[in-house]
């Protein structure tokens, strides 16, 4: 991967992520220059710490991959089938909030939420205590292994709501940001051509079982990364929709768009 950045004239050091909103805070505090993070984590960080001097410069996951995981034998095939069922999750979890708000947007009756502690969803699903659990659809391979039963993903996420992207410290010049942004896009395109690339390095770095799930998870995620717009691109209208939807769902004030993303990296600006 570093070779792709070197082609852009930059030398990068890949740091282990802090996890969740902490990655956003780390970039804002200057301890990291860039981070890959979800829009939800970014909004969580802002809700706790206020305006953060770090903004999105590229969108990686162009369409929300939020959904439900159900046993492979389940009769649930589409979002409407979830109405009235038992769905496991934490009511305060941003993914669960987005899940329920998306059902509201679709005009689908909400299922009954069964409160579950973090990490207990797959086992509860396997025991039949819930009919589905809330998750990003590409988490299915890992959750399937944790549950010990075959699962199927039912996606409900909105096509016009962003999932995740790259944030950059406000202190970095546009020229450097553009080079790193181009390296990220090149890495995504290279991964599309060779989905198993980097697995050995991943295993060496983390030494756990994540490599077993990564290729299948990536294949499930690709349709949300590579869409009808250029890879990594950002659109002002889509940002407006994303911020209004997610912030209203979570009871947050909608921030000024240009405090969330660098407008100079919007699609129409990049084209020119």
N, C-alpha and C positions, 0 to 999 in steps of 0.2 A: 504493500500500500504506500509506503513512504516513497517508493520510486515514482508513483503517480504525482505526488506533491513535489518531488524534486524536479519533475518535468515542468512544473509551474514556477520553479525557481525559489521554492521555500523548503526549509528543513523543519519537520514537525516531530514532536515527541508525543506519543500516545500515552495518556495518563489513565489510570484506572478511575472509573466514574465514582462519584460520591453517592449517587443514588437519589432518585426523585428530585425535589426542588433544590436540594443542596448543590446540584451541578450548576444551576442557574446562579445561585448566590456566589459560588466559587468564581464564576466568570465575572460577575458584577464587582467582586472584591479585588479582582486582578490576580487571583491565584491560578487561573487558567485563562487562556485567550479565547478559546472556542469551546463549544459543547454541543453534542447532539441531545436534544431534549424534546419532550412532548409539549404541546401547547398547554395542556392541563398542568403539568409540573411548573411551567413558566407562570401561569396565572396563580398557582398556589404560592409560589415564591413572592410574587408581587403582593398578594393578599396579606402575607405575613410581614414583609420587609418594606413595602412601599415601592415606588418607582426604582427600578434597578438599571444601572448603566450598562445594559447588555440587551441587544435586540436581534431578532431573526434576520438572517441574510439569505436564507435558502429554506425552502420547504422540501422535506424528503418524502413524507407520507402525505400524499395529496388528498386522499379521501379517508374519512374516519373508518377505522377497522373495528369499531366497537361492535360487540355482538354477544351471543350466548353460546355456551357449549352444552350439548345435550348428549345422552347416550346414543350410540349409533342405531339402537333399536327404537328410539323415540319416534313418535308420530309427528313431532314438530319439524316442519319443513320451511316455514317462512315466518316473518315477524308476527303476523296476526295470530299464529298458532300459540304464541306465548301468553296471550291474554288469559287471566284466571289461573295460571299455573303457579307453582312454587319456584321462585328464583332465589338462589342463595347469593349473599353478598353483604357488604358493610354499607349501610345507608349513607355514611359520611364519605365513602370512597368516591373520588371524582369520576371514575369509570362507571360506577353504579348510577351516579347522578346523571351523567350523560346518557346512559342507557335508558333510564326512565324518561328523561326529557325528549329523547328521540322517539320513543313510543308515543308520547303526547303529541309530538309534531306530526307523526303519521296517523294520528287519530285512532290508535290502538289502545284498548284498555290495559291498564298496568297489571302485571302479575303480582301475586302476593310476595313480598320480600321477606325471606327468612334470613335473619341476622346470623352471620357466620364470622368467626374469628379469622384473621388473615392466615392463609395457607391451608385452611381446613375444607375449602370448597370441593376439591376433587374427591376426597374421601366421602364427604356427605353425599355427593352425586352418585358415587359407586354404591353407597348403602341405600339409596333410594329415598333419602331424607328431603331431597329437593329434586325438581324436574330439570333444572338448568342452573348454570352458574354464569355470572357476568364475566367476560374476558375479552381481550383483543383476539380476533380470530386466529392470528398467527401464533398465539400461545397454545393452541390446541395440542400440538405434539407433546409438549412438556406436561401439560395437564393430563393428557391421556396416560402418559407413563406414571404420573403420580396417582391417578385414579385406579389404574390397573384394569380398566375396561376400555373398549373402543368408544371413541367420541366422535361427534360431528359438530362443525361450527355453523351457526346461523347468524349471518351478518345483518345488522340493522342500521349501521352507521350512515350518516348523510354523505352524499358525494360532494357537497359544497362546504364541508367542514374539514379543516386541516387537522392532521394528526400530530406530526412532529416535524422538526427541522433543525437547522444549525443556527445557534446564536453566536454572536461575536461581541467582544467587549467594545464599548463605545470609544475607548481610547485608541483603537487600532485604525490606521488609515485605510481608506477605501481600496487603494491599490493592493495592499496586503490581503485584505478581506476577499477581494475578487480572485486572487490567486488561490487562496485556500478553498474558496467556494468552487472554483473550477476543478480543484483536486478532488473534492467530495463528489462532484457530478461524475468525474472520470472514474472514480472508485465504484460508484453505483452502476455505471454502464459496464465496467469490467466484471462486476459481480453478476450482472444479468447474463453475460456471455459465459461465465464460468462460475456457476453457483456454489461449487464445492471449494473454490479457491480460498485459501487462508485458514482452513480447518486445522491443519497441523500447528500453525502458529497460535491459533486460539487455544488448542489443547495444551500447548507448552506454557501459555501465559496463565491460564486459569486452572489447569489440572483437574477439571471436574467433568461432569457428564453433559455440559451444555452443547458440546459438539455433536452429540447424538441427535439432538433435536433441531439444531440450527439449519441444516439444508432444507428439511421439510417446512419449517417455519418460514424460511426465506421464500420458498416457492409460493406459499400461501399469501405472503405479504406483497409480492411483486405487482399484483394488479392494482395495488393502492399507491405504489411508488411510480410506476410507469403507466401514465394515463394518456389523455389526449392533449396534454400540455408538455412543454419541454421539461426534462428532468431537472428538479431542483427549483423550478420557477415559482414566483409568488405573484399574486394578483390582488389588487386593492379591494375589489368587490368581494372576493372570496375571504379576504382577511376580515372585512367588515361583518360578513355573515358569521364567520367563525367566532369572532369576539362577542358579537351580540348574543349568539345562541349559547355559548358556553358560560358567559358571564351571567346572563339572565338565569340560566339553570342553577347556577351556584349562588345566586344572590349577590354578585359582585357588581360594582359600578363598571360600566364599559369604559376602558381606557381610551385615550386618544390613540388612533391607529399608529401614528408615527412614533409613539413611545414604545411600540411593540416591535416594529420592523423598521429597517432602514429603507426609506422610500426609493433611494437611488438604485436598489436592487430589485425593484418591481419589474415584471416582465417587459412592460412597454419601455421602461428606461434602459434595460439591458439590451433590448433590440436596437436601440438607437446608439 
